[in-house]
Amino acid sequence: MSAEDLENYEADVELSLYKEFRDVVSQFSYVVETERRFYLANAVELIPHNTDGEVYFELRMSDAWVWDVHRPARFVRYVRVITFKDVNIEELDKPDLRLP
């Protein structure tokens, strides 16, 4: 496999992942970003911990989707992340589905 073939394969996989994201994002309430992963979730809990002056975060998510090209299944029932880095949590706008 040439370098160009590998680049094309990676581009195709990323495009496929983006299309999947676009198709499922409306099913979720939150976008969560850590230093290692990007998640969509319907429930998020961020718990700060302080141990001997070191602050870290425990992040709990349920009913989640993980942006990861290497995962065969991206839908996850429960996710727990421990991190010393920043965590970004955004609540998604839900369109009003009521008919006029």
C-alpha positions in Angstrom: 0.0 0.0 0.0 1.5 3.3 -1.0 1.5 6.5 1.1 -1.1 8.0 -1.2 -3.4 4.9 -0.8 -3.1 5.2 3.0 -3.9 8.9 2.9 -7.0 8.2 0.7 -8.1 5.5 3.0 -7.8 7.7 6.1 -9.7 10.5 4.3 -12.5 8.1 3.4 -12.7 6.8 7.0 -12.8 10.4 8.4 -15.5 11.4 5.9 -17.6 8.3 6.8 -17.2 9.2 10.5 -18.3 12.8 9.9 -21.4 11.6 8.0 -22.3 9.3 10.8 -21.8 12.2 13.3 -24.1 14.4 11.2 -26.7 11.6 11.1 -26.8 11.0 14.9 -26.1 14.4 16.5 -29.8 15.3 16.7 -30.3 12.3 19.0 -28.0 13.8 21.8 -28.2 16.6 24.3 -24.5 17.3 24.9 -21.2 17.6 23.1 -18.3 16.7 25.3 -14.6 17.2 24.4 -11.6 15.9 26.3 -8.0 16.0 25.3 -8.3 12.5 23.8 -11.9 12.1 22.6 -15.0 13.8 21.3 -18.4 12.5 22.6 -22.1 13.1 22.1 -24.1 12.1 25.2 -27.6 12.4 26.7 -26.4 12.6 30.3 -23.1 14.1 31.6 -21.7 14.5 35.1 -18.4 16.3 35.8 -16.9 15.7 39.2 -13.8 17.6 40.2 -11.4 15.9 42.6 -8.6 17.4 44.7 -6.0 15.0 46.0 -2.9 16.4 47.6 -3.3 19.7 45.7 -3.7 17.9 42.4 -7.0 18.6 40.7 -8.4 16.1 38.3 -11.8 15.5 36.8 -14.0 12.5 36.7 -16.4 12.6 33.7 -19.4 10.3 33.6 -21.6 10.0 30.5 -24.4 7.7 29.5 -26.1 7.0 26.3 -23.0 8.2 24.3 -21.5 8.2 20.9 -17.7 8.3 20.6 -15.8 10.0 17.7 -13.1 7.4 17.1 -12.3 6.0 13.7 -10.8 2.8 15.2 -13.9 1.7 17.2 -16.0 -0.9 15.6 -19.0 0.3 17.7 -19.3 4.0 18.6 -22.5 3.8 20.6 -21.7 3.3 24.3 -24.1 2.8 27.2 -21.8 4.3 29.9 -18.4 6.1 29.7 -16.2 7.1 32.6 -13.2 9.4 31.9 -10.5 10.5 34.4 -8.4 13.5 33.2 -6.1 16.1 34.5 -6.8 18.2 31.3 -9.5 20.5 30.3 -13.1 19.2 29.7 -15.5 21.1 27.5 -19.2 20.4 27.8 -21.8 22.1 25.6 -25.5 21.6 25.7 -27.0 21.2 22.2 -30.0 23.2 21.1 -33.0 21.0 20.5 -35.3 22.3 17.8 -38.9 22.6 18.9 -40.6 19.5 17.4 -44.1 20.7 18.1 -46.2 21.3 15.0 -47.7 24.8 14.6 
